[in-house]
Amino acid sequence: MDATSPAAATPSWNAYLQEARYEFVRLWRSPSFSLPVLLFPPVFYLLFGEVFGGNRSPEAARFLLAGYSVFGIMGVALFGFGVTVALDREQGLLVLKRAQPMPPGAYLLAKVAMAMLFSAIVVLLLAVLGATVAGVRMAPAHWLALAATCLLGVLPFSAIGLWLGTLVGGRGAPALVNLVYLPMAFLSGLFIPLSMLPAPLASIAPLWPAYHLARLAHLQAGAAAGVVPWRHVGVLLAVAAVFFLLARRRLARA
């Protein structure tokens, strides 16, 4: 049978799908991962965006929804890659997978699929809260554009998480990821406009990948003006490529 025929290709695609399924189920059944990444963004959004935020303008409500959506997918990607890759390295799972007849890239593609699925759940939860509790009103096209922007933003943060997971072991990974995750989220203007930050901190915001994704998300939510999308997309693609190559180099030496 020709190796390029559909029948020959089916087992390969099935291997990718099964690896992605097992990765999702593995983390779905891990409360230490699934509960924080799924619940923290909505809870923080309710507490700091609504309960303690007071009455806000419609634009401010859309700003916060976009910011917390970016915050949510960052957590999924950074922890989903950073912590699990560190644990897999420490437990020898990567060596085991290399010895198996697994299709090339199945391990990474499964993790990307897992991050996309969890991120979609987070974005959906935030959208429901935004529409029902915060009174966010947008056209359907804007809702879809915001969701698509956030999901595509999974890629650069997955690459960063992958690289972080190659630097430390399983015990040190959560601390390292938090050290990157929380300061970057705050300094990128996800929760408050950059104009409210001290000038030195606001001036370096473009150094953080989260800033560029947040600008795109704010644009889709109608909470930003004067944004040039292709510049931010270019930065995010470059971040994804650079950190993926850095992580690949370190994994090759492992």
Summary of the structure (lengths in Angstrom):
residues: 254
radius of gyration: 19.1
end to end distance: 37.4
largest distance: 67.3
contacts: 827
relative contact order: 0.14
helix: 78%
strand: 0%
